[in-house]
Amino acid sequence: MLDSPFPFFLSPALVDELRIYTVSFDRPGYGESDPDPNRSPRSIALDVEELADGLGLGPNFYVFGLSMGGEITWACLQYIPHRLAGAALVAPAINYWWRNLPGDITREAFSLMYPADQWSLRVAHYAPWLTYWWNTQKWFPISNVIAGNPIIFSRQDMEVLSKLGFVSPNRGYTRQQGEYESLHRDLNVGFSGWEFDPLDLKDPFPNKNGSVHLWHGDEDRFVPVKLQSYIASRLPWISYHEISGSGHLLPLVEGMTDKIIKSLLVGE
C-alpha cells in the first residue's frame, strides 16, 4: 500500500549498500486500484506476481508483509513460492479460523482482544455481508482498528507515534473509494474461510537458497504473541524473532526496519 511505513523507515545508507529496490502497491479497493469483489488470498498473490512481471523484477523477488499485509505474504508462500527469494512477515494478522489452530490456545488468544474487535471479526467471518453495516452503525462499539482507537496500541507503540508525531498523510488517498472496498473487504478476506491453512505450508527453500522470517512484539495488542509463537513453532523453517517490550508497530521503531531487512537479505 502507498502508506506502508516500510520504505520510509529504511535507511538510505542500507538502501545504497545493498542496492535495494522497493515496490509498494495499492491493494484492490485502496487508492486508485480497482476494487475486486472476488478478491481472495489466491487472487492477491497472483496480482503480486503479475505486478512483478510487469515491472521486470526478474524471476525471483522478496516480499514483506506487515499486519494485514501478512495475508498477502502467506498467500505468496502458498501460491507463488517458486517466484520468491525470501519473505518477511512482521506482526502478521492471524485468521482465528485457520483449521489447524488448536482450540484452547486460539480461544485464549481471541479472548484477549477487546469485545468490539471480537465481534467485528465474528461478523467478518460468519456474516461478511454485514461488515459494512456493523462498522458504521452507532448502537454497538465497532472495530477499534477501523475506529482508530488508541487503546489498541502498546506503550511502545504510543511512544513511537508520539515521538514521530505520526499522522498518515495518505489516509484520504488510500480510502478514497470508501471504507467498504478497502478496510471492510480486508476484514472479509482476511478472516474468511481460506482455501489453505498456513500451518500446512512446506518449506519454500528446501535447498537453503532463501529464508522466511517472522517478527513479533511480545506486547502486541493487535495480534496475540502466544498464538503467533505457536504458528512459528509449527513451521520450523521460519526464523522467528520475538521482540521484548515491542508492540504492533515494529517498523516504526528506530533501526528495526533495517534489522528486519538485513536479516532477510544478508542473514544478519
N, C-alpha and C positions, 0 to 999 in steps of 0.2 A: 504494500500500500504506500501511497505517496507520503503519508505522515508517519511512516515507520521510523522509530528513533535510531535504528541501527546505523545507517550511513552517516548520520550527524555526530555520532559518538565514536566513530572510528578515527583514530588519529591520522592526520595527513602523513606523518613520518612512516607509519606502518603501511599505509597505502602505497607510498613510494617504494619502500623497502621490498615489499612482497608483490608489487605491481598488481594490486587488487583492483578489479573492475566490478562494481556493484550495480545490480539492477533491482529496482523495486517496482511493483506494478499495482494497479487498482484491480482488486478482485471484482468479479461480476457484481454490478449494482452499486459499486463505490465510484466516486469521482465521475469520470466520463466513460467508464467501462459499461458496456451494455449489460442490462440485467439478464439473468439466465434462470427462468422459472424451473428448469430441470437440473439445476446445479446439484452436484454431488461430489464427494471426495474424489471419485474417479475422474469426473469431468475437469475439475480444477487441476489435477495432476497433468492431464493431457494438455490443458491450457498452458501450463508451465513449459512443457516440452515444446509445444508449438511456438511459444514466445522465444525460447532459447534458440530454436532453429531459425526463426525469423530474424533474430539479431546476430546470427552467425557465431554463437558462443562455442561452437565446437561439439565434439561427440560427448564430452563429459563436463559437468559443472557442479558447483556446490550449492546446497540450499540451506537457508537459515529461517527458522520459524519461531516467532515469539508469540506466546499466549494463544489466541485463536489461530494464529499462523501455524501452530503445531499441527493442526488438522491437515494443512497442505503438505507439511513435511512428512507426516506419517503416510499420506496418500502417495507422495513421490516414492517413498521407500517400498510401497506395495506395488504400484503400477508402472513406475519407470526406473527401477533400481539400476538397470543397465546404463542409464544416462548419468548417473551420479558419480562424482569424485569424492563426495563426503557430505555429511549433513550435521547440522546443529539444531537441537530443539532447546529452546530457552523458556522455562516456565510454561510448557505447553498445556493447553486446556485438556481436560480428561472427560471423555464421554462415559458417564457413570453406567451406561447400559451396554458397554462392551461385554460380550458374553463370557469371557474368561476371567473377569474380575471377581475375586472372592466376595461373597455376600457380606461377611462380617466386617471386613476392612472397608468395603465400599459404603455400607450403611453408616459406619462410624465417620468416614470422611464426609459423606453427604450431610450428616447431622451437624458438622462443624460450620457449615455455611449459614448465613442469615436466612431466616424463614422466607423472606421476599425472594432471595435468589434460588432457594429450593423450589418454590412454586413456579418461578419463571422457567426453570429447566424442565420441570414436570410438564408444564404446558407445551413447551417446545417439542418434547419427546412424544407425549401422548395425544396432544391436540394442536398440532402446528398451525392449523387454520385459525386458531385463537391467539396466536402470538402477538400480532399487531394490536388486537383489542386489549389483551391483558396488559401490555406495556404502555398503553395510552389511557386506560381507564383511571378513575380517581377514587374508587372505593377501597382498593387494596394496595398495599405497597408493591411497587414494581421492582424490577431488577436493579440492584444498586450499581451495577456496571453501567447500564444504559442511562440511569439517572445521574451518574457521575458523583455518587455519594462518597465522600472521603472516608467513611467508616471502613471501607474495604481495603484501605491502604495500611501497610505496616508502618511502624515507627521509622524505619529507614526510608521507606517509600516517601513518607511525608517530608523527611529531612532533605531528601534529594530534590523533590519537587519545589520545596521552599528555597533551597539554595539556587536552583536554576531559574526560579520564577517562571516555571514551565507552564505555558499555555499553548496548546496545539494550534499553530497558525493555519492549518489546513482543515480544521474541523468542518467548516461550512462547505468546503470543496468536496470532502470525502462523502458527506451526507446529502449532497445536492439533489440526489434522486429520491430522497426520502428515507426515513429510518427503516421502513419495511424492507426495501430492496437491499439495504446494507446491513444494519445491525440485527434486525429481526430475522432475516433469512440466514445470517450467520448462525444464530441460535438454532434455527430449524435444521440446518445442515449439520452443524457440529454435534448436536445432541439427538440426531435421528437414529434409526436403526441402520448402522453401517453395513456395507456388503462384506467387510472384512474386520478382523479384530487385530490391532497392532501386536497383541501378545502372541499371535501366530506367525509373525514375520520371521523370516530366516535371515541370517547374516548376509547383507548385500555385498560384503567384501571378504569372502572366504579366503582369498589369496593375499589379504592384508594390503591391498592396493588402495585403501581408503578407510575412513573411520566415521563413526557416528557418536556424537556427544550429546548428553542431556544435562542441562544445568538447571538447578532449582534452589531457591532460597528457603531455609528452614522456617522462616516466619511469613511465608506467602499466605495471604488471606484469600486470594482468588482460587488457588489450586492447592489442596492439602498435600503437604510434603510426604505424609505416610503412604498415601496411595501412589504417588509418583515414584517413591523409592521401591515400592513393591513391583511396579511395572519394570523399572530398571533391573531389578533382581531376576526377573523372568527372562530378560533379554541380555545374557552375559556378554554379548558382542558390543553392547553400548557402554561407553565410558561415562560413568555417572559422577557428576560433581555437585555435591550439596554444600551450599554456601551458608555458613553460620551467620545469623543476625540479619540476613537479607530477606527482602520481600519479593514482590512480583516484578518490580521494575529494574531488574538486574542490568540491562544495557545502559541505564542512565547513571549507574554508579561509576565514579571516576576510574578509568582504566579497565573496567570489566569487559567492555566490548572488545578491546584489543586482546585481552586474555582469552576470551572465547574464540576469537578468530585465529589467534596464533596456535591454540591447541588443535584446531581443525586443520590448518594449513601446514604447520611445521611440527606438530606434536609436542609443543611446549606447554 
